[in-house]
Amino acid sequence: MKLYAEKPWRFTRQIVADIAALTWSAVWIWAAITLYHLVEKLAVPGQKLERAGVDLAADMMEAQERAQGVPLVGDRLSSPFGSAAGAAQTIAEAGRDQQLAIENLAIVLALLTAGIPLLMALALWVPFRLSWIRAASTAAKVRRYPGGSELLALRALATAPLRRLASLDDGVVAGWRTGDPRSIDQLAALELRRLGLRGSPRR
């Protein structure tokens, strides 16, 4: 499998593009993690509210138990403390709900922050790289075959831009029809050069 071009100019472009794509991805992943931790700090009030509710509920339950020990009026005396303990537990539950909402918000924002740029990078970079890898790997394989020059020359005639074909000798197409080795080599080299590959195909 051919991952990078053989020609220095194409190889440099590919390396720069790969580094740029990886840097882009790393920056947005870092931004997503940073945003997650920043949003997560908004859960601090909910944590304090939960602790306050839990502590207050524990105090009220302890007071309720002590009030129940008072002779004759213990049940009536302990009832308000039980109600207060229930209210304190509701406060603690509200604090937990707030923390959960903040946690979910932090996750969603982080996923959106990193996900959208990463999907954009994948959609633009990966198909282009995979397309080149397939084409270059096939061309490099064909280049080693006996008669590979004819196949590459045919590929160049079928897909090369007219301006590139026009840059070759005037008689290249006519030479290809007659099987002229020099014309075939020029066309094959044109196809290899398009992919950033070097070397002459084998006959």
Secondary structure, DSSP 8 states (H G I E B T S, - for coil): ---S-SSHHHHHHHHHHHHHHHHHHHHHHHHHHHHHHHHHGGGHHHHHHHHHHHHHHHHHHHHHHHHHTSTTTHHHHHHHHHHHHHHHHHHHHHHHHHHHHHHHHHHHHHHHHHHHHHHHHHHHHHHHHHHHHHHHHHHHHHHTSTTHHHHHHHHHHHHS-HHHHHTS-TTHHHHHHHT-HHHHHHHHHHHHHHTT--S----
